[in-house]
Amino acid sequence: MESLEVELDRAQDLDVGELADAIESIGFECTRCGACCTASEGHDPSDSRPRADDDEDPHTATAFPDEVRELQAATGSDWRDVARPMPYGLAEGPDGPEGETFEWALQTDACGDCTFYEESDGEGRCTVHDDRPLICETYPFSVALGGTSQPMGEAVDEAGLVRAHECEGLGRDISRADAEDLARALKKRAIRELEEAIGVRDNYDPVETGTGEVVVYDSEGPKAPDGTPR
Ligand code: SF4
């Protein structure tokens, strides 16, 4: 893979019109099925690992530190109400997860669904729609650049640099205006993901992790699960 800096240059040079062309050619309309917001099978917008027996896994959508703060401000919540340490890489200790991880995931409820997801009459709703993270705003698309996230495993469709991942809304007509909005968000996300990856790499300063302790090394340095610096 090229260096993260090279991939960041590429992300900054992405042409929104070309991304929108690709999104239009693939087609997409959200059906409000809730699949990308809940814990059940196929409901994991940021997990790029192969899915095997993880039907019961809680939802894991990546949120950047500034996105966590924006959601805190929008909802008047504590850090822990909004985000939890990304579980990948953590070990199961005697009192729960322990170890180090490099991302934040949106907090989940008792069912393993995103804490901001609500459902009524079979229709799903995001209660923080205007403040939802970029991974949610751009689902089910990603761009084929190293160092960016490729949600939900292998792409099921692609056009140019745009990949589409498992979603029942794919293939539906999308307006040019909506395709352009999505393309702008997709470019913003690619840039943001690469900036975050560079920040994580540059600010990785290992701290001693005690038994039963979790440390999240995000782009701002090591943090405790409540978001305070370590
Ligand atoms: S923040 Fe909203 S869009 Fe994102 S996973 Fe949660 S409910 Fe879904």
Boltz pocket constraint, residues with backbone or C-beta under 6 A from the ligand:
constraints:
  - pocket:
      binder: B
      contacts: [[A, 36], [A, 37], [A, 61], [A, 106], [A, 114], [A, 115], [A, 116], [A, 117], [A, 118], [A, 125], [A, 126], [A, 127], [A, 128], [A, 129], [A, 132], [A, 133], [A, 136], [A, 137]]
      max_distance: 6.0
